[in-house]
Amino acid sequence: MRALACTDCGNVPKKESTWHYGNHGNEHWTRHPDGRCWTCHREHTERLEREAEEQLEAARAANAALRPCWTCRGSIGGKEGSKLELREKAGPDRLECQTCEQDRAVKNLGPLVLPAPTKRELVAALVSTPDDPWWEVRVLHAKLYR
């Protein structure tokens, strides 16, 4: 039984299997060597869920501060709560949210290429900073895809 001691708290069980009241009624919990007791397992699981939720909230905040999706004008991180929502900060080269990117792939539309800035916009950019969140990417695309 000492081999079944909890790795977190060191608690040695009196028997290999125990029953605990869990989310779905009584749950059978069997200890394994180098495993956790039921209490430590539950605390570990809750801590991992909390950390994942904190990471998701940080990604949502970071993605909300970035420019919006080119196609749907929503958050570049995707619709909140969807399966396709980004769980990390979007890269600087991302132009669309995951949903729009997937729709583009399903319709076989190819990669997104932003419209090149007009000569009028380029001249205006010399005087003041454009109010276009995609400005730098549009200029880069114009250089790459001429």
C-alpha positions in Angstrom: 0.0 0.0 0.0 3.0 2.4 0.5 3.6 2.2 -3.2 0.1 3.8 -3.7 0.9 6.8 -1.5 -0.2 10.1 -3.1 2.5 12.0 -4.9 1.2 15.4 -3.7 0.2 14.9 -0.1 1.9 11.6 0.8 -1.3 10.1 2.1 -1.2 6.3 2.3 -4.6 4.7 1.5 -6.1 2.0 3.7 -7.4 0.1 0.6 -6.7 0.3 -3.2 -10.2 1.4 -4.3 -12.5 3.9 -2.7 -15.8 5.4 -3.6 -16.3 9.2 -3.6 -19.2 11.3 -4.4 -18.4 13.2 -7.6 -20.1 15.1 -10.4 -22.0 12.1 -11.6 -22.9 10.5 -8.3 -20.7 7.9 -6.7 -17.4 7.4 -8.5 -15.0 4.5 -8.2 -11.5 5.8 -7.6 -8.6 3.4 -8.0 -5.1 4.5 -6.9 -2.2 3.8 -9.1 1.5 3.8 -8.2 2.9 7.4 -8.4 -0.7 8.7 -8.6 -2.8 11.1 -6.6 -5.5 10.5 -4.0 -9.0 11.6 -4.9 -8.7 15.0 -3.1 -5.4 15.9 -4.7 -6.6 14.6 -8.1 -9.7 16.8 -7.9 -7.6 19.9 -6.8 -5.1 19.2 -9.6 -7.9 19.0 -12.2 -9.5 22.2 -10.9 -6.1 24.0 -11.0 -5.5 22.9 -14.6 -9.0 24.0 -15.6 -8.4 27.4 -13.9 -5.1 27.8 -15.7 -6.6 27.0 -19.0 -9.4 29.5 -18.4 -6.9 32.2 -17.4 -4.9 31.5 -20.5 -8.0 31.8 -22.7 -9.0 35.1 -21.1 -5.5 36.5 -21.6 -5.7 35.4 -25.3 -9.1 37.0 -25.7 -7.9 40.2 -24.3 -4.7 40.2 -26.4 -6.7 39.3 -29.6 -9.3 42.0 -28.9 -6.5 44.6 -28.9 -5.3 43.5 -32.3 -6.9 44.6 -35.6 -10.2 42.9 -36.4 -10.8 40.0 -38.9 -10.7 41.4 -42.5 -13.7 39.4 -43.6 -16.2 39.5 -40.8 -14.8 42.5 -38.8 -15.1 40.4 -35.6 -12.3 39.6 -33.2 -9.2 38.1 -34.9 -9.3 35.4 -32.2 -12.7 34.2 -33.4 -16.1 34.1 -32.0 -16.1 33.7 -28.2 -16.9 30.2 -27.0 -16.7 28.6 -30.5 -14.6 25.5 -31.1 -12.4 27.5 -33.5 -11.5 30.3 -31.0 -7.8 30.9 -30.7 -6.4 29.9 -27.3 -3.3 32.0 -27.7 -2.4 35.4 -29.0 -2.8 35.7 -32.8 0.3 36.3 -34.8 1.0 39.6 -36.6 0.5 38.0 -40.0 -3.1 36.7 -39.2 -5.7 38.5 -41.3 -8.8 36.5 -40.6 -10.4 34.6 -37.7 -10.3 30.8 -37.8 -14.0 30.6 -38.9 -13.4 32.9 -41.9 -10.2 31.1 -42.7 -12.0 27.7 -42.6 -14.9 29.0 -44.8 -12.3 30.3 -47.3 -10.7 26.8 -47.4 -14.1 25.0 -47.8 -15.0 27.3 -50.7 -11.5 26.7 -52.2 -10.9 30.5 -52.5 -7.2 30.4 -51.9 -5.2 32.7 -49.7 -6.5 36.2 -48.7 -4.7 39.0 -50.5 -5.5 42.5 -49.4 -6.2 45.3 -51.9 -3.2 47.4 -52.7 -3.3 51.0 -51.4 -4.2 53.5 -54.1 -1.7 56.3 -55.0 -4.0 58.7 -53.2 -3.8 56.7 -50.0 0.0 56.3 -50.3 0.4 60.1 -50.7 -2.0 60.7 -47.8 0.1 58.3 -45.7 3.2 60.5 -46.2 1.4 63.3 -44.4 -0.5 61.5 -41.7 -0.9 58.0 -40.2 -3.7 56.1 -42.0 -6.7 55.2 -39.8 -6.7 51.7 -41.4 -5.8 48.9 -39.0 -4.6 46.8 -41.9 -2.5 49.5 -43.5 1.0 48.0 -42.9 -0.3 44.6 -44.1 -1.9 46.1 -47.2 1.4 47.9 -48.1 3.3 44.6 -47.5 0.9 42.7 -49.7 1.2 45.3 -52.4 5.0 44.8 -52.4 4.7 41.0 -52.4 2.0 40.5 -55.0 2.7 43.2 -57.6 
